Amino acid sequence: MAPGKNIPLPGTPHPVNIEHWFQWSGCSDNIAYGVAFSQSFVDARERGKGGSPARTLMNLHNNEAGRKAVVSHMRVECKCHGVSGSCEVRTCWRALPPFRKIGSVLKEKFDGATEVELRKIGTRRQLVPRNAQFKPHTDEDLVYVAPSPDFCDADPKAGVAGTAGRECNRTSRALDGCELMCCGRGFHTTRAELVERCYCKFHWCCFVKCRQCRKHVEMHTCR
């Protein structure tokens, strides 16, 4: 980051000049090395193997989009120095974003990914949106060349077991809910007796003794 650049800092209403707030110090995460290593290690596998040119370009594009997501979400971490924690001097460094943060960013990009196809434009082959009504994707967007298989119905050739017979949660609106998991086919409800350990006590020395408790529960499975 260039010296004297105005950037927003936590707890400040407006961007401030970083030179007046802190000094760059410590060991920043070497993002340049990480990007270069990823390009030489991950991308080399795509460039060195034969196969579908469209899939190769797709993987190379998505690899670069992932690296850009990490770079664009680098954060500034700081530490105060001074008598009795007075924070007379702040030293700051650039750090990688949390793994969960990058996962959330890529999940959003995955949900909005663009279906593309390989076309020859001039002398180059490029990935362009399959649907001309969609705007062209950017270097930071994810793309795909083939839709995901339908996981609702069994397809042994594709290794898809389907969701028939899967246990689901009748009250959940998430992915484990019967409405989504059963793909609109509905579900069966049965009552079962569940036996589980309960009233466990530790005895010296050294074992745990439990009783067996029985309760009746409803189980829901997809049709």
LINQUIWO-V594365 format. One record per helix or strand of 3 or more residues. SS is the DSSP state (@ for helix, = for strand). FROM is the first residue (numbers start at 1). TO is the last residue. Records with the same first field share a line. If there is no record, write none. Layout:
SS->FROM-TO  FROM-TO
This chain:
@->18-20  31-47  53-72  83-85  99-111  156-158  178-181
=->75-81  89-95  114-121  124-129  167-169  187-203  207-222
